[in-house]
Amino acid sequence: MKVDFTRWLPAIAKDSYRKTALSVVGVAALGGLALAPTAAAAPVTSGPHQGAVAAIDLATGKAATSARQEDQPVESGLTTGSATGKPPAGKPSRDELIPHGIEGAQSRIPLDDAQLANARAIVDAAKKTGVGDRGAVIGVATSLQESKLYNLGHLGAYNDHDSQGLFQQRPSSGWGTPEQITDPGYSATAFFSALKNVGGWQDLPLTTAAQTVQVSAFPYAYAQWEEQAADIVQQLW
């Protein structure tokens, strides 16, 4: 079914300590929705889901004004890496963050305060769960695809299943209660706990590792965020 993205509008935003949940009325679908944790790798079979990108752009008022602007790199705080290619003292290197190289064309977006706070929550959870900086890159890239690093609440009558939060996790699939999965720290910890159950995840390409946890209908979509996710993690680590 063809979806008219121009009708999607923001409805409610709730702000609290490290928790900003956006409810959007009129969104028909979000790509890359999380299902249940799994340790069985899924194949990479399709490209990025542009509907999910368009939905969140319009719902949060961040739709690009032109295709030309969308294609340009974003030069804003916590979105770009070191100009010299050398990491700041005490920060992980590019080779540590992207050990297998990037896959395909890369996307990049500017980040507001809410997105930065959510990225910090993911990085903090990566440290606490022991998945390290590479795990943090996988987590941030996954959230960039699933929610653009916004802590999305329930999407109302048009919600695709009951997916919510930074990783679009589903209460009905055992990820937790709606209150839990819309807590950035909890949802990131749940994601990394599932990632740790994937055998050899450290040696997998990012999109395969993310897909194994998320079981998305659009598994290749995660790959496009690896470079920006690495920049974010390098600067927040």
Summary of the structure (lengths in Angstrom):
residues: 237
radius of gyration: 16.3
end to end distance: 42.4
largest distance: 51.0
contacts: 799
relative contact order: 0.24
helix: 46%
strand: 8%
